């Protein structure tokens, strides 16, 4: 499946580009953590989408001319020192078995290839510095977003497995909540769970209790859990390069306080309302605005904002709900999509639903997040 998947993606991309053009993608280089220690490598998402290759220092060159498409790969040349320290070199045979490219080019011949007489040269804006002297035609990211935001059945299965791995661990936290002592212990256990499932995390897990949950991307994870705290966990496993994104909130002690219960129930009602509204071919902007109005209604029921405040400032709700409601999900946690007011939500798009209410003055932060796929008739929770 995946070989056809990557070669089909290249064909679809080139079919949307003008005649007589060249497109280049780097898999990226490894990044130094400190001295001679490297961060774990992850390829650039679009490069993997078009090749299936997860090796550093590779270059993909696509050429479209007179309705013919060609794909060439340049692989890094490894010396004996590298082979001694880093195991083996990635071979052309391995690369072909993953990507089905048409040919391989040496690093020395890349200069000649890049100096061709194509009318248009495309590359990612983040990689323009790799191709000095090239006059870059803009718009590649927007075209890739239109390709990537509609998923194949195989991609949906990968994302669903990622969410299954994530949910399984969150259920364990819920059952064992009284055994955890601090945020860091939970974060470390979560990372260990992902590794044991041959998975990884898409982003360092957020584990935030009490007032920390009002910091949207809280990073410290140093606080001790205390009685009557409310614990927020936002985490993302990956499976086969594809990410899940789930958020849950749990009372640290035996149950919610009355106020925590009020806020939690309000967020849950909004999440359920959003799921009911999602349908294929729905105008995204209308969906977002309708759900935001429901959030505003819940904030009023919680005595957090008034009609007078809203009449004076239409963004008053942002004090308590400051982030977006949904984002595309796929190879990246925030996968690209052609976001615009006139965007229609298509069948086979995977996106999140993540309402939240954050009351810093009461040290209560609640966010509930699920991943859904748009089917032929409705939205299904993964």
C-alpha positions in Angstrom: 0.0 0.0 0.0 2.6 2.6 1.1 4.7 2.4 -2.1 1.6 3.2 -4.2 0.6 5.8 -1.6 3.9 7.8 -1.9 4.2 7.5 -5.7 0.5 8.5 -6.1 1.1 11.5 -3.9 3.9 12.7 -6.1 1.7 12.3 -9.2 -1.1 14.2 -7.5 1.2 17.0 -6.5 2.8 17.4 -10.0 -0.6 17.3 -11.6 -1.5 20.5 -9.7 1.7 22.3 -10.7 2.5 24.2 -14.0 4.3 22.6 -16.9 8.1 22.7 -17.1 8.7 22.9 -13.3 11.0 21.4 -10.7 10.2 20.7 -7.1 12.8 19.9 -4.4 12.3 18.6 -0.8 15.0 17.8 1.8 14.4 15.2 4.5 16.4 17.6 6.7 19.6 17.1 8.6 20.0 15.7 12.1 20.0 18.4 14.8 22.7 18.6 17.5 21.4 18.4 21.0 24.7 19.1 22.6 28.3 18.6 21.5 28.3 15.3 19.6 24.9 14.2 20.8 21.9 14.4 18.4 18.2 14.7 18.8 16.2 11.7 17.6 15.6 12.3 13.9 12.2 12.8 12.3 12.0 13.5 8.5 10.2 16.6 7.2 6.6 15.6 6.9 6.1 16.5 3.2 9.2 14.6 2.2 8.0 11.5 4.0 4.5 11.9 2.4 6.1 11.8 -1.0 8.8 9.1 -0.4 8.1 7.0 2.8 11.8 7.6 3.7 12.8 8.5 7.2 16.6 9.0 6.7 18.4 12.3 7.1 20.3 14.2 4.4 18.2 13.0 1.5 16.9 15.1 -1.3 13.9 14.5 -3.6 13.8 16.2 -7.0 10.5 16.1 -9.0 10.4 17.3 -12.6 7.3 18.0 -14.7 7.8 18.5 -18.4 5.5 18.0 -21.4 3.1 16.0 -19.2 5.8 13.6 -18.0 6.7 13.3 -14.3 10.0 12.1 -13.0 11.2 11.6 -9.4 14.9 11.4 -8.4 16.5 10.8 -5.1 19.9 11.9 -3.8 21.1 9.8 -0.8 23.9 10.9 1.6 27.4 9.5 1.0 28.7 7.9 4.1 32.4 7.3 4.9 33.9 4.5 6.9 33.9 6.6 10.1 30.2 7.1 9.8 29.7 3.3 9.2 31.7 2.5 12.3 29.7 4.8 14.6 26.3 4.9 13.0 25.7 1.3 11.8 25.1 1.0 8.1 24.5 3.3 5.1 20.9 3.7 3.7 21.1 2.0 0.3 19.4 2.8 -3.0 17.7 -0.6 -2.9 16.2 0.2 0.5 15.1 3.6 -0.8 13.5 2.2 -3.9 11.6 -0.4 -2.0 10.0 2.4 0.0 9.5 5.1 -2.6 9.5 3.6 -6.1 11.4 6.7 -7.5 12.5 6.7 -11.1 16.2 7.3 -10.5 19.0 8.2 -8.1 21.4 11.0 -8.5 24.7 11.6 -6.8 25.4 14.7 -4.7 28.0 15.8 -7.3 25.4 15.8 -10.1 22.8 17.7 -8.2 24.2 21.0 -9.3 23.7 20.1 -12.9 20.2 18.9 -12.3 19.3 22.0 -10.4 20.6 24.2 -13.2 18.0 23.0 -15.7 15.9 25.3 -17.8 12.6 24.8 -15.9 10.3 27.8 -15.9 9.3 27.3 -12.3 11.2 26.1 -9.2 9.3 25.1 -6.1 10.5 24.3 -2.6 9.2 24.7 1.0 9.7 28.3 2.3 11.6 26.8 5.3 14.1 25.2 2.9 14.8 28.0 0.5 18.2 28.6 2.1 19.2 25.1 0.8 18.8 26.2 -2.8 20.7 29.5 -3.1 20.4 31.3 -6.4 17.1 29.7 -7.3 14.2 31.9 -8.1 11.4 30.2 -6.0 7.8 30.2 -7.2 5.5 30.6 -4.1 2.5 28.5 -3.2 3.8 25.0 -2.7 2.6 24.8 1.0 -0.9 25.7 0.0 -1.0 23.0 -2.7 0.4 20.4 -0.3 -2.2 21.4 2.3 -5.0 20.6 -0.2 -3.5 17.2 -0.8 -2.8 16.2 2.8 -6.0 17.3 4.6 -8.1 14.6 2.9 -6.9 11.3 4.3 -6.9 7.8 2.7 -8.5 4.9 4.6 -5.0 3.7 5.5 -4.0 7.0 7.0 -7.3 7.1 9.0 -6.4 3.6 10.4 -3.0 4.9 11.5 -4.5 7.9 13.3 -7.1 5.7 14.9 -4.4 3.4 16.2 -2.5 6.4 17.6 -5.6 7.6 19.4 -6.2 4.0 20.8 -2.7 3.9 22.3 -3.3 7.4 23.8 -6.7 6.6 25.3 -5.5 3.3 26.8 -3.0 5.1 28.9 -5.3 7.9 29.9 -7.8 5.2 31.2 -4.9 3.8 33.3 -4.3 7.3 34.8 -7.9 7.7 35.7 -8.0 4.3 37.5 -4.7 4.9 39.3 -4.9 8.6 40.0 -4.5 8.3 43.7 -1.2 6.5 43.2 0.5 9.4 41.4 2.3 12.0 43.4 3.3 14.7 40.9 3.1 15.9 37.3 6.5 14.7 36.3 5.9 11.1 37.4 2.8 11.0 35.2 4.6 12.5 32.2 7.4 10.0 32.5 5.0 7.1 32.8 3.1 8.4 29.7 6.3 8.5 27.6 7.3 5.0 28.8 3.9 3.7 27.7 4.3 5.1 24.3 7.7 3.5 23.9 6.4 0.1 25.1 3.7 0.4 22.4 6.4 1.0 19.7 5.0 4.5 19.5 6.3 7.9 20.2 4.9 11.2 21.2 4.0 13.9 18.7 4.7 16.6 21.3 6.0 16.5 24.9 2.9 15.6 26.9 1.2 18.3 28.9 0.4 17.3 32.4 -1.0 20.2 34.4 -2.8 20.3 37.7 -4.6 23.1 39.5 -3.9 26.5 38.1 -1.2 25.1 35.7 -4.1 23.8 33.5 -4.8 27.5 32.6 -1.5 27.6 30.8 -2.3 26.2 27.4 1.1 24.7 26.6 2.3 24.2 30.2 5.8 22.7 30.2 7.3 22.7 33.7 5.6 19.6 35.1 7.1 20.0 38.5 4.1 20.4 40.8 2.9 18.0 43.4 -0.7 16.7 43.1 -2.9 17.8 46.0 -6.4 16.9 47.3 -9.1 18.6 45.3 -6.8 19.4 42.4 -8.1 19.0 38.8 -5.5 17.3 36.5 -5.4 18.1 32.8 -3.5 15.8 30.4 -3.0 16.6 26.7 -1.0 14.0 24.9 -0.3 12.7 21.4 0.9 9.2 20.5 2.1 8.5 17.0 1.7 5.4 14.9 3.3 4.9 11.6 4.2 8.6 11.5 0.6 9.7 12.1 -0.4 11.5 15.3 -3.3 11.3 17.7 -4.3 14.2 20.0 -6.4 13.6 23.1 -7.1 15.7 26.2 -8.7 14.5 29.4 -9.3 16.0 32.9 -9.5 14.0 36.1 -10.1 15.0 39.7 -7.0 14.1 41.8 -9.1 13.0 44.8 -12.3 11.0 45.0 -14.3 13.4 42.9 -15.0 16.9 41.6 -15.8 19.9 43.7 -19.2 21.3 42.9 -17.6 24.1 40.9 -15.2 21.8 39.0 -18.2 19.6 38.1 -20.1 22.6 36.8 -17.2 23.7 34.5 -16.4 20.1 33.4 -20.1 19.5 32.5 -20.2 22.7 30.5 -17.2 21.8 28.4 -18.5 18.3 27.9 -21.8 19.7 26.6 -20.0 21.9 24.2 -17.9 19.0 22.9 -21.0 16.9 22.4 -22.7 19.8 20.6 -19.8 20.2 18.3 -19.7 16.5 17.4 -23.5 16.6 16.6 -23.0 19.6 14.3 -20.0 18.2 12.3 -21.1 16.8 8.9 -19.4 16.5 5.5 -19.5 19.5 3.2 -20.3 21.9 6.1 -18.9 25.4 5.9 -16.1 25.4 8.5 -16.6 29.0 9.5 -20.3 28.5 10.2 -19.5 25.4 12.3 -16.9 27.3 14.4 -19.2 30.3 15.0 -22.1 28.1 16.0 -20.0 26.2 18.6 -18.5 29.4 19.9 -22.0 30.8 20.5 -22.7 27.6 22.5 -19.5 28.2 24.5 -20.6 31.8 25.2 -23.9 30.5 26.5 -22.2 28.1 28.8 -19.9 30.9 30.1 -23.0 32.9 30.9 -24.5 30.0 32.8 -21.3 29.8 34.8 -21.6 33.5 35.7 -18.3 34.3 33.9 -19.5 36.8 31.3 -22.6 38.9 30.8 -24.5 40.2 27.8 -23.3 43.6 28.7 -19.7 42.5 28.5 -20.3 40.9 25.2 -22.0 44.0 23.8 -18.9 46.0 24.8 -16.3 43.5 23.6 -17.3 40.7 21.2 -14.0 38.9 22.2 -14.8 38.9 25.9 -15.1 35.1 25.8 -11.4 34.8 24.9 -10.5 35.3 28.6 -12.0 31.9 29.3 -11.7 30.2 25.8 -8.6 31.7 24.1 -7.7 29.0 21.6 -9.2 27.4 18.5 -11.9 24.8 18.5 -10.6 22.3 15.9 -7.5 21.6 13.8 -6.5 19.2 11.1 -4.7 16.0 12.3 -2.4 13.7 10.4 1.4 13.5 10.0 1.6 16.6 12.1 -0.4 17.3 15.2 -1.4 20.5 13.6 -1.6 19.1 10.0 -1.9 21.6 7.1 -5.3 22.4 5.7 -6.6 25.1 3.3 -8.1 27.2 6.2 -10.2 30.0 5.0 -13.7 31.4 5.7 -15.1 29.6 2.7 -13.4 26.2 3.5 -15.8 23.3 3.3 -15.2 20.3 5.6 -14.8 17.3 3.2 -15.3 13.6 3.7 -12.2 11.8 5.1 -10.8 14.9 6.8 -9.6 14.1 10.4 -9.8 16.9 12.9 -9.9 17.5 16.6 -12.8 18.9 18.7 -11.3 20.6 21.7 -13.4 23.1 23.7 -12.1 24.3 27.0 -12.9 26.7 29.8 -10.1 28.3 31.8 -10.8 30.3 35.0 -7.4 31.4 36.2 -8.9 33.3 39.2 -10.5 30.0 40.4 -7.5 27.8 39.4 -9.7 25.7 37.2 -8.8 24.7 33.7 -10.8 22.1 31.7 -10.2 21.0 28.2 -11.7 17.9 26.6 -10.4 16.8 23.2 -11.3 14.0 20.8 -10.2 13.1 17.3 -12.9 12.6 14.7 -13.1 11.6 11.0 -15.7 13.0 8.7 -17.6 10.1 7.1 -20.1 10.1 4.3 -22.9 11.1 6.6 -21.5 12.4 9.9 -18.5 12.6 12.2 -17.1 9.5 13.9 -15.0 9.7 17.0 -11.7 7.7 16.6 
